[in-house]
Amino acid sequence: MALHKGPEKHEERTMSVNPFFGEANPVGGMTEAPPTHRLPDAALPPSTAYQLVHDELMLDGNSRLNLATFVTTWMEPQAGVLMGECRDKNMIDKDEYPRTAELERRCVAMLADLWNAPDPSAVVGCSTTGSSEACMLAGMALKRRWAKRNADRYPGARPNLVMGVNVQVCWEKFCTFWEVEARMVPMEGDRFHLDPQAAVELCDENTIGVVGILGSTFDGSYEPVADLCAALDALQERTGLDIPVHVDGASGGMVAPFLDEDLVWDFRLPRVASINTSGHKYGLVYPGVGWALWRDKEALPEELVFRVNYLGGDMPTFALNFSRPGAQVVAQYYTFLRLGREGYRAVQQSTRDVATSLASRIEALGDFRLLTRGDQLPVFALTTADHVTSYDVFDVSRRLREGGWLVPAYTFPANREDLSVLRIVCRNGFSHDLADLFLDDLARLLPELRRQPHPLTHDKEAATGFHH
């Protein structure tokens, strides 16, 4: 979550209350304007409080026009009703809410089957608040397994985790919080994600695992998980080092099984010990729900699992937090039940079709060069063409925001900081019609941008709020 500090002195003010909101308060009379940064002295009528909050939120962007986020922004009304019925159920209290716990168990079983576990009954898994928590749990399991194998050297030896520099920031957080050295494979030229051989060269006896990303947040491309596993197999043959792989399938874990069935990236690879995904991304559920699955009990050390009895019962749990609503888990089960394999395939294919079509049409405008085309994740990255000198991607992002479109502009990480891009995420609900409107707005801006004497953005860091 974002880190906030207290208000500055100049921020302290009161909220303006429209006289039309002037319902009698519980002690009679008109409501006084409440302060913004401290609790008001008296209660407000519910309708007044609602209207004040509602009006302030009108300044937020329209989530359906947010082409930066991977998070689901549309669900069916029936899903919303179910979520409303379950928002007061505490997911951790599995004795009081056994049916919610059963739906969670079924979702884990469905994912084990979807990800081709050799023995689905052996898979261990849990729901989380999102992929970030799932990645933390997977990293903890990797570190504990390594520590047990190296009990004679640990804690003297420092563990490390190998991954591409394109990983989501949660992996850097994991390494910082759990004191693991992050060994990053840099980008090179037109390779924007992990190279298997480069990853293997960073591995040693202190490597707890290698992370493969099925769908990079930077450009939507799949990392070659099968090639990575093959390279680690060869390493084991040469050196005896047996290093597991975790697949961060935050997005691709719910795309590839339906659209890329021949792509081998999951539990079909014996070296893949664990997989995570975001139910609230291409799992098609409102935030926040994620999933973490381990191949078997050997991949998840028992000492990381906690049992509590003070809520009643004795249910094993593995989580960073405790209380959270059951609504998102119920919504995930509803979506699995509602769509099935064919429904998911249809939805994800439609989304990919929108992405590839929009990418091609943007390329045809002549001002942009595509880095990816939306044919893996329905996500693509682009930059300005070499001949464009009057504006840059930050100018495009800023001007699109004037029409309500949120398209992030950002620089790539180590070894390609010279490359600034726009990234467009296509999700369920971003239809061909909306893509047409977006393209119309983009094309309408280009003549003005071409007339600029030079790009208007001087501070690239300040130009973007996108910091994956």
C-alpha positions in Angstrom: 0.0 0.0 0.0 1.1 3.6 -0.5 2.9 5.2 2.4 1.4 8.5 3.6 2.5 11.2 6.1 0.4 13.6 8.1 -1.0 16.8 6.5 1.0 20.0 6.1 -0.3 23.0 7.9 -1.6 24.6 4.7 -3.7 21.5 4.0 -5.9 21.8 7.1 -9.3 23.0 6.0 -13.0 22.1 6.2 -15.2 20.5 3.6 -17.9 22.6 2.0 -21.4 21.4 2.7 -24.1 22.3 0.2 -27.2 23.6 1.9 -29.2 20.9 0.0 -27.3 18.4 2.0 -28.5 20.0 5.2 -30.4 17.1 6.8 -30.9 17.4 10.5 -28.1 15.8 12.4 -28.6 13.4 15.4 -28.7 16.3 17.9 -30.8 18.7 15.7 -29.9 21.7 13.6 -27.9 22.0 10.3 -24.6 20.1 9.9 -21.4 22.1 10.3 -18.7 21.7 7.7 -16.4 18.8 8.8 -12.6 19.0 8.8 -10.6 17.0 6.2 -7.7 15.8 8.3 -9.1 15.1 11.8 -12.2 13.4 13.1 -15.2 15.7 13.3 -16.6 16.4 16.7 -20.1 15.4 15.9 -21.7 12.7 13.7 -23.1 13.4 10.2 -26.3 12.1 8.8 -25.5 9.1 6.5 -26.9 10.8 3.4 -24.6 13.9 4.0 -21.5 11.8 4.6 -22.3 9.8 1.5 -22.7 12.8 -0.7 -19.4 14.4 0.5 -17.4 11.3 -0.2 -19.2 10.6 -3.4 -18.5 14.1 -4.7 -14.8 13.9 -3.9 -14.5 10.6 -5.7 -15.8 12.1 -8.9 -12.3 13.5 -9.5 -10.9 10.0 -9.8 -10.3 8.7 -13.3 -12.8 6.4 -15.1 -11.4 2.9 -14.4 -12.8 1.5 -17.7 -10.5 4.0 -19.5 -7.5 3.1 -17.5 -5.2 1.3 -19.9 -2.4 1.2 -17.3 -3.9 -1.3 -14.9 -4.1 -5.0 -15.3 -6.8 -5.2 -12.6 -10.4 -6.2 -13.6 -12.7 -3.2 -13.9 -15.9 -4.9 -15.0 -17.9 -7.9 -13.7 -21.4 -9.1 -14.1 -24.1 -7.7 -11.7 -24.7 -11.2 -10.3 -21.0 -11.3 -9.2 -21.4 -8.0 -7.5 -24.5 -9.3 -5.6 -22.6 -12.4 -4.4 -19.7 -10.2 -3.3 -22.1 -8.0 -1.4 -23.5 -11.0 0.3 -20.1 -12.2 1.4 -18.2 -9.0 2.3 -18.9 -9.5 6.0 -17.4 -13.1 6.0 -13.9 -13.3 7.4 -11.9 -15.6 5.0 -9.7 -16.7 7.9 -12.6 -18.0 10.0 -13.0 -21.3 8.2 -14.9 -22.9 11.0 -17.6 -20.3 11.0 -17.8 -20.1 7.2 -17.1 -23.7 6.0 -18.7 -23.3 2.7 -16.6 -20.3 1.8 -13.5 -22.3 2.7 -14.8 -25.2 0.5 -15.1 -22.8 -2.4 -11.5 -21.7 -1.9 -10.5 -25.4 -1.8 -12.3 -26.0 -5.1 -10.6 -23.0 -6.8 -7.2 -24.4 -5.8 -8.2 -27.8 -7.2 -9.4 -26.2 -10.5 -6.1 -24.3 -10.8 -4.1 -27.4 -10.2 -5.9 -29.1 -13.0 -5.6 -26.1 -15.3 -1.9 -25.9 -14.7 -1.4 -29.6 -15.5 -0.3 -30.8 -12.1 0.8 -34.5 -12.4 -1.1 -35.3 -9.2 -3.7 -32.6 -8.5 -4.5 -34.2 -5.2 -0.9 -33.6 -4.0 -1.0 -29.9 -4.8 -1.0 -27.5 -1.9 -2.4 -24.0 -2.4 -4.2 -21.0 -1.0 -5.9 -17.8 -1.9 -4.1 -14.5 -1.1 -4.9 -10.8 -1.4 -3.2 -10.7 -4.8 -0.1 -11.8 -6.6 2.2 -9.7 -4.5 1.3 -11.7 -1.4 1.4 -14.9 -3.4 5.0 -14.1 -4.6 6.1 -13.3 -1.0 4.8 -16.7 0.1 6.4 -18.5 -2.8 9.7 -16.8 -2.0 9.5 -17.7 1.7 9.0 -21.4 0.7 12.0 -21.2 -1.6 14.2 -19.7 1.1 13.1 -22.1 3.8 13.7 -25.2 1.5 17.2 -23.8 0.7 17.9 -23.1 4.4 17.0 -26.7 5.4 19.2 -28.2 2.7 22.1 -25.9 3.8 21.6 -26.1 7.6 25.3 -26.6 8.0 26.1 -23.2 6.3 23.0 -21.1 7.0 22.7 -18.4 8.4 26.3 -17.7 7.6 25.8 -18.0 3.9 23.6 -15.4 2.2 20.8 -16.7 0.0 20.1 -15.2 -3.4 17.2 -15.2 -5.9 17.8 -15.0 -9.7 15.3 -13.1 -11.9 15.0 -10.7 -14.8 15.3 -7.0 -14.1 11.7 -6.8 -15.6 10.1 -8.4 -12.5 7.3 -6.8 -10.7 8.4 -4.7 -7.7 7.0 -7.3 -5.2 10.0 -9.5 -5.9 12.4 -6.7 -5.0 10.3 -6.2 -1.8 10.6 -9.9 -1.0 14.4 -9.8 -1.3 14.6 -6.6 0.9 12.2 -7.8 3.6 13.5 -11.4 3.8 17.2 -10.5 3.4 17.8 -12.3 0.1 20.3 -11.0 -2.5 18.4 -10.1 -5.7 20.4 -11.2 -8.7 19.0 -9.4 -11.7 19.5 -10.5 -15.4 19.6 -7.1 -17.3 17.9 -6.3 -20.5 20.0 -6.4 -23.7 19.2 -4.8 -27.0 15.8 -6.0 -28.1 15.6 -8.7 -25.3 13.4 -7.2 -22.7 13.1 -10.1 -20.3 15.2 -12.9 -18.7 17.7 -14.9 -20.8 17.9 -18.5 -19.6 21.7 -18.8 -20.0 22.3 -15.5 -18.4 20.2 -16.6 -15.4 22.1 -19.8 -15.0 25.4 -18.0 -14.9 24.1 -16.1 -11.9 23.3 -19.2 -10.0 25.4 -20.8 -7.3 25.1 -23.0 -4.2 23.3 -20.1 -2.4 20.5 -19.7 -5.0 17.1 -20.4 -3.5 15.4 -20.4 -6.9 14.9 -18.7 -10.3 11.8 -16.7 -11.1 10.2 -16.9 -14.5 7.6 -14.4 -15.5 4.7 -15.5 -17.7 3.8 -12.0 -18.9 6.2 -9.2 -18.2 4.5 -6.0 -16.8 6.9 -3.9 -19.0 5.8 -5.2 -22.4 3.4 -8.2 -22.0 5.9 -10.8 -23.3 6.2 -14.4 -21.9 9.6 -15.5 -20.6 10.8 -18.8 -21.9 10.1 -21.0 -18.8 10.7 -24.3 -20.6 14.1 -23.1 -21.8 15.0 -21.8 -18.4 14.2 -25.2 -16.8 16.2 -27.0 -19.5 19.2 -24.7 -18.7 18.9 -25.5 -15.0 18.6 -29.2 -15.8 22.0 -28.9 -17.6 23.4 -27.0 -14.7 22.4 -29.8 -12.3 24.1 -32.4 -14.6 27.3 -30.4 -14.6 27.4 -29.3 -11.0 24.8 -31.2 -8.9 23.0 -27.9 -8.1 19.3 -28.5 -8.0 17.6 -25.1 -8.3 13.8 -24.9 -8.4 11.8 -22.5 -10.5 8.8 -20.4 -9.5 6.6 -19.1 -12.2 5.1 -15.7 -11.6 2.0 -16.1 -13.7 0.3 -13.0 -12.3 -1.4 -12.4 -15.7 -0.3 -15.1 -18.1 -1.3 -17.9 -15.7 -4.9 -17.1 -16.7 -4.3 -16.5 -20.4 -1.8 -19.2 -21.6 -3.9 -22.2 -20.5 -6.7 -21.1 -22.7 -5.0 -19.5 -25.7 -1.5 -21.1 -25.8 -2.3 -24.7 -24.8 0.9 -26.0 -26.5 3.1 -23.7 -24.5 4.8 -25.7 -21.8 5.4 -23.5 -18.8 3.6 -25.0 -15.8 3.7 -28.1 -13.6 4.4 -30.3 -16.7 8.0 -29.1 -16.1 9.3 -31.1 -13.1 11.5 -28.2 -12.1 8.6 -25.8 -11.6 7.9 -26.0 -7.8 5.3 -23.3 -7.5 3.1 -20.9 -9.5 1.1 -17.8 -8.6 -1.6 -15.8 -10.4 -3.8 -12.8 -9.8 -7.5 -13.7 -9.8 -8.1 -10.0 -10.0 -6.3 -9.6 -13.3 -7.0 -12.0 -16.2 -8.8 -14.2 -13.6 -11.6 -11.7 -14.2 -12.4 -10.8 -10.6 -12.5 -7.4 -8.9 -9.5 -6.8 -6.6 -8.1 -8.2 -4.5 -7.5 -12.0 -4.8 -4.5 -14.0 -5.9 -3.6 -17.7 -5.8 -0.4 -19.5 -4.9 0.1 -23.2 -5.6 2.9 -25.6 -4.8 3.5 -28.9 -6.7 3.3 -30.9 -3.5 3.9 -30.8 0.3 7.7 -31.1 -0.3 7.7 -27.7 -2.0 6.0 -26.0 0.9 7.8 -26.7 4.2 5.4 -27.7 6.9 6.9 -25.2 9.5 5.6 -22.3 7.5 2.0 -23.4 7.9 0.2 -22.2 11.0 -2.8 -23.6 12.8 -5.0 -21.7 15.2 -7.9 -22.9 17.2 -9.2 -19.7 18.8 -11.7 -19.1 16.0 -12.9 -22.7 16.3 -11.7 -25.7 14.4 -8.1 -26.4 13.3 -7.5 -25.2 9.8 -3.9 -24.8 8.4 -3.2 -21.4 7.0 -0.3 -19.8 5.1 -0.6 -16.1 4.7 1.1 -12.8 5.5 -2.1 -11.2 6.8 -5.0 -12.6 8.8 -8.5 -11.2 8.4 -9.9 -10.4 4.9 -13.3 -10.7 3.2 -14.4 -13.9 1.5 -16.1 -11.9 -1.2 -13.3 -12.1 -3.8 -12.8 -15.9 -3.3 -16.5 -16.4 -3.8 -16.4 -14.2 -6.9 -13.5 -16.3 -8.3 -15.5 -19.5 -7.9 -18.5 -17.9 -9.5 -16.4 -16.8 -12.5 -14.8 -20.3 -12.8 -18.3 -21.8 -12.7 -19.9 -19.2 -14.9 -17.3 -19.3 -17.7 -15.7 -22.7 -17.7 -12.8 -23.4 -20.1 -14.7 -22.4 -23.2 -16.0 -19.2 -21.7 -12.5 -18.2 -20.5 -11.1 -19.1 -23.9 -13.7 -16.9 -25.6 -13.1 -13.9 -23.3 -9.3 -14.1 -23.5 -9.3 -14.5 -27.2 -11.6 -11.5 -27.7 -9.2 -9.5 -25.5 -6.2 -10.6 -27.4 -7.9 -9.8 -30.7 -8.6 -6.3 -29.5 -4.9 -5.9 -28.5 -3.4 -7.2 -31.7 -5.8 -5.2 -33.9 -5.2 -1.9 -31.9 -1.5 -2.5 -32.0 -1.5 -2.9 -35.8 -3.6 0.2 -36.3 -1.4 2.3 -34.1 1.6 1.1 -36.1 -0.2 2.1 -39.3 -0.3 5.7 -38.1 3.4 5.9 -38.9 4.5 7.8 -35.7 5.2 4.7 -33.5 7.3 1.6 -33.4 5.9 -1.5 -31.6 8.0 -3.4 -29.2 5.4 -6.1 -28.7 2.1 -6.7 -30.5 -0.3 -8.1 -27.8 -0.1 -11.6 -29.2 1.0 -13.1 -25.8 -0.5 -11.2 -23.0 -3.1 -8.8 -24.5 -0.7 -6.0 -23.7 1.7 -4.2 -25.9 4.4 -1.6 -25.6 5.4 1.1 -28.2 7.7 4.0 -28.6 7.9 6.9 -31.0 9.4 6.1 -34.4 13.0 7.2 -35.1 11.9 10.1 -37.4 9.6 11.6 -34.7 11.6 14.5 -33.0 8.9 17.0 -32.0 7.3 15.0 -29.2 7.9 11.9 -27.1 5.9 9.2 -25.3 5.5 11.5 -22.2 3.8 14.1 -24.3 1.5 11.5 -25.8 0.6 10.2 -22.3 -0.1 13.7 -21.0 -2.3 14.6 -23.9 -4.3 11.4 -23.8 -5.1 12.0 -20.2 -6.9 15.2 -21.2 -9.5 12.9 -22.9 -9.7 10.6 -19.9 -7.4 7.9 -21.2 -4.7 6.7 -18.7 -1.7 5.3 -20.7 1.5 5.0 -18.7 4.8 6.4 -20.2 8.0 5.1 -18.5 11.6 4.2 -19.1 12.9 0.7 -19.2 15.3 -0.6 -16.4 19.0 -1.4 -16.4 20.8 -1.5 -19.7 17.8 0.0 -21.6 17.2 3.2 -19.6 17.5 5.0 -23.0 14.2 3.4 -24.1 10.9 5.3 -23.1 7.7 3.6 -24.0 3.9 3.7 -23.7 2.2 0.5 -22.6 -1.5 -0.4 -23.3 -3.2 -3.1 -21.3 -6.4 -4.5 -22.9 -8.8 -6.2 -20.5 -12.2 -7.7 -20.6 -14.6 -4.8 -21.1 -12.1 -2.9 -23.3 -14.1 -3.6 -26.5 -13.3 -3.1 -30.2 -15.7 -0.1 -29.9 -13.7 1.5 -27.1 -10.4 0.7 -29.0 -11.9 2.6 -32.0 -12.6 5.6 -29.8 -9.1 5.5 -28.3 -7.5 5.3 -31.7 -9.6 8.3 -32.9 -8.5 10.4 -30.0 -4.8 9.4 -30.5 -5.0 10.2 -34.2 -6.6 13.5 -33.5 -3.7 14.5 -31.2 -1.0 13.8 -33.6 -1.2 16.9 -35.9 -0.8 19.1 -32.8 2.0 17.0 -31.4 3.9 17.1 -34.7 3.8 20.9 -34.7 5.6 21.1 -31.4 9.1 22.5 -31.7 10.5 19.8 -29.4 9.3 17.4 -26.6 7.9 19.3 -23.7 8.9 17.0 -20.9 12.3 17.7 -19.4 12.1 15.6 -16.2 11.2 12.0 -17.3 10.9 10.8 -13.7 8.4 13.5 -12.8 6.4 12.9 -16.0 5.0 9.6 -15.0 3.3 8.1 -12.0 4.0 4.6 -13.3 6.6 2.9 -11.2 6.5 -0.8 -11.5 
